[in-house]
Amino acid sequence: MSVEIPQSMDDVVMQVAQRRLHGEQVSEDEVIHQAVQDILQALFDEALEGHYDDVHWAGDNLTVTDIMGKQVGELAPQETSFIADFRENADALITRLEEETAKIVGGR
């Protein structure tokens, strides 16, 4: 996974500070929101050995579509949102995303 994708709250705080230093106004929640999508996308790219599936937000859920545009999976947060899940325990969320990725990729 890319070192540019925050994988902990420490990484989020550091990225917010760096982006603000460059004049960009961004919140922790915005960084986490993008990080969760990027983490899941990176997991799919790794599992499929290339970028074949796309991860998108669908409200509070994440959907996965294959190269033909067919939805092949959907993930819902365990708490009220993926942001809350990340803040509660980023490692556990990443592990859950890894498990869900394996299920979706293995189910085809």
Protein Blocks (a to p, Z undefined) as FASTA:
>chain_A
ZZklccbfklmmmmmmmmmmnopacdfklmmmmmmmmmmmmmmmmmnopafbccddehjb
ccdddfkopafbdcddfblbfklmmmmommlmmmmmmmmmmmmmmmZZ
